[in-house]
């Protein structure tokens, strides 16, 4: 009997050990499954994030292309009290002929223009364009300040277009959408300029403004 009890205890311990190993294995399998699900979830989230960034960039490109003017804000060089303060002015812009947008906002400027005086001292500027400039928001019943009436804000450096090939494109981009420019006084020494974009913000829905990198912006297909 003693031997039986010993053997029974031995078998019991053996069985308990097997149960413990099974439970341990189940826990390990469960943890592995959770890690796998989390990893897959992260992948889906990352993919969703990439798709969201692409869509946001596409909207920004769309707004930049359909709007043919914008408000350019510079740091004023006028006499006090305006000196050193933000100063916004309206400019005709184009990122390319209709249906062939490049994403680059081009302008036709003269040094007689007050904002160009500012840019000669500090070339940093921001440019705002809104779908309120088109018929879209009115048709939808959106106020210009409604987030659904999308607007984009570009920050960068205004530069004179130096490259002849790019200057030809800028001319086609601007004159095709602003034909009056071809007849502006030659004596004003007009030149083509562009905003070299450093950062982009877009508001097109509720929940706050979105930041877009130049890389995502220029890679987007509007």
C-alpha positions in Angstrom: 0.0 0.0 0.0 2.8 2.4 0.9 4.3 1.7 -2.5 1.0 2.3 -4.1 0.6 5.6 -2.4 4.2 6.5 -3.4 3.5 5.5 -6.9 0.2 7.3 -6.9 1.8 10.5 -5.6 4.5 10.1 -8.2 1.9 9.7 -11.0 -0.1 12.6 -9.5 3.0 14.8 -9.5 3.7 13.7 -13.1 0.1 14.6 -14.1 0.2 17.9 -12.4 3.5 18.7 -14.1 2.0 17.9 -17.4 -1.0 20.1 -16.7 1.3 23.0 -15.7 3.3 22.6 -18.9 0.0 22.6 -20.9 -1.2 25.7 -19.1 2.2 27.4 -19.6 2.1 26.5 -23.3 -1.4 27.9 -23.7 -0.3 31.2 -22.0 2.7 31.4 -24.4 0.5 30.7 -27.4 -2.0 33.3 -26.2 0.7 35.9 -25.7 2.2 35.1 -29.1 -1.2 35.5 -30.7 -1.8 38.8 -29.0 1.6 40.0 -30.2 0.8 38.9 -33.7 -2.6 40.7 -33.6 -0.9 43.8 -32.3 1.7 43.7 -35.0 -0.9 43.2 -37.7 -2.9 46.0 -36.1 0.1 48.3 -36.2 0.6 47.4 -39.8 -3.0 48.3 -40.7 -2.7 51.5 -38.7 0.5 52.4 -40.5 -1.1 51.7 -43.8 -4.2 53.7 -42.9 -1.9 56.5 -41.7 -0.1 56.5 -45.1 -3.3 56.5 -47.0 -4.6 59.4 -44.8 -1.5 61.4 -45.5 -1.8 60.7 -49.2 -5.4 61.9 -49.2 -4.6 65.0 -47.2 -1.8 65.9 -49.6 -4.1 65.3 -52.6 -6.6 67.8 -51.2 -3.9 70.4 -50.7 -2.7 69.9 -54.2 -6.3 70.2 -55.5 -6.9 73.5 -53.6 -3.5 74.9 -54.8 -4.4 74.1 -58.4 -8.0 75.2 -58.6 -7.4 78.6 -56.9 -5.9 81.2 -59.1 -5.1 83.8 -56.4 -4.0 83.9 -52.8 -3.2 86.1 -49.8 0.6 86.4 -49.4 1.7 87.5 -45.9 5.1 89.1 -45.5 7.0 90.9 -42.7 6.4 94.6 -43.4 9.2 97.0 -44.1 6.9 100.0 -44.1 7.3 102.9 -41.7 6.3 102.3 -38.1 3.9 101.2 -36.7 3.7 98.6 -39.5 7.5 97.8 -39.7 8.2 94.3 -38.5 4.5 93.4 -38.4 2.7 90.8 -40.6 1.3 92.3 -43.8 -1.0 90.3 -46.2 -1.6 91.2 -49.8 -3.5 89.6 -52.7 -1.5 88.0 -55.6 -2.5 86.1 -58.7 -1.0 82.7 -58.6 -0.8 79.5 -60.7 0.8 76.1 -60.2 0.4 75.2 -63.9 -2.1 75.3 -66.8 -5.5 73.8 -66.0 -5.2 70.1 -65.5 -1.4 70.2 -65.4 -0.6 71.5 -61.9 2.9 71.2 -60.5 2.1 72.1 -56.9 4.5 75.1 -57.1 2.8 78.5 -56.6 4.2 80.8 -59.3 3.7 84.6 -59.3 4.4 87.5 -61.6 6.0 90.3 -59.6 7.5 93.7 -59.9 9.8 95.6 -57.5 7.3 98.4 -57.6 4.9 96.2 -55.5 4.9 97.0 -51.8 5.1 93.4 -50.7 8.1 92.8 -53.0 9.9 95.5 -50.9 9.3 93.3 -47.9 10.5 90.2 -49.7 13.8 91.9 -50.6 14.5 92.3 -46.9 13.0 89.0 -45.7 12.0 86.5 -48.4 10.0 84.3 -45.9 6.3 84.4 -46.5 3.1 82.4 -46.1 0.5 82.0 -48.8 -3.2 81.1 -48.1 -5.7 79.8 -50.7 -9.2 78.7 -50.1 -12.0 76.9 -51.9 -14.1 79.9 -51.0 -12.4 81.5 -54.0 -14.2 79.0 -56.2 -18.0 78.3 -56.6 -17.7 75.1 -54.5 -18.4 76.5 -51.0 -21.3 78.7 -52.1 -22.9 75.7 -53.8 -22.5 73.6 -50.7 -23.7 76.4 -48.4 -20.4 76.5 -46.6 -19.1 79.7 -45.0 -15.5 80.5 -45.9 -14.5 79.8 -42.2 -16.3 76.4 -42.2 -13.6 73.7 -42.1 -15.4 71.9 -44.9 -14.6 74.9 -47.1 -11.0 73.7 -47.4 -8.1 76.0 -47.3 -4.4 75.5 -47.5 -1.5 77.6 -46.0 2.0 77.4 -47.4 5.1 78.7 -45.7 8.3 79.1 -47.5 10.7 81.4 -49.3 9.8 83.5 -52.3 12.5 83.2 -55.0 12.9 84.6 -58.4 12.8 81.9 -61.1 16.3 81.7 -62.6 16.1 78.6 -64.7 15.0 79.4 -68.3 13.0 76.1 -68.6 11.2 76.8 -65.4 10.6 80.4 -66.3 8.9 79.2 -69.5 6.7 76.9 -67.5 5.9 79.7 -65.1 4.9 82.0 -68.0 2.7 79.3 -69.5 1.2 78.6 -66.0 0.4 82.2 -65.2 -0.5 83.6 -68.6 -2.8 80.7 -69.5 -4.9 81.5 -66.4 -4.3 85.2 -66.2 -4.2 86.3 -69.8 -4.3 90.0 -68.8 -0.7 89.6 -67.6 0.6 89.6 -71.1 -0.4 93.2 -71.5 0.9 94.6 -68.2 3.3 97.6 -68.6 6.7 96.3 -69.8 8.4 99.2 -68.0 7.5 97.7 -64.6 10.2 95.0 -65.1 8.0 92.1 -64.3 9.6 88.8 -63.3 8.5 85.3 -62.5 8.8 84.1 -58.9 7.8 81.1 -56.9 7.2 80.1 -53.3 9.8 77.5 -52.4 7.6 75.5 -50.0 9.0 74.5 -46.6 5.8 73.6 -44.8 2.1 73.1 -45.5 -1.1 73.2 -43.4 -4.5 72.1 -44.5 -7.9 72.5 -42.9 -10.6 70.5 -44.7 -12.6 68.9 -41.9 -13.5 69.1 -38.3 -10.9 68.1 -35.7 -8.0 70.5 -36.3 -5.5 71.5 -39.0 -3.3 68.9 -40.6 0.4 69.3 -41.4 1.8 68.0 -44.7 5.4 67.6 -45.6 6.7 68.9 -49.0 7.6 65.4 -49.9 4.1 64.0 -49.4 2.7 67.1 -51.1 4.7 66.9 -54.3 4.3 63.1 -54.5 0.5 63.4 -54.4 -1.6 63.1 -57.5 -4.4 65.7 -57.3 
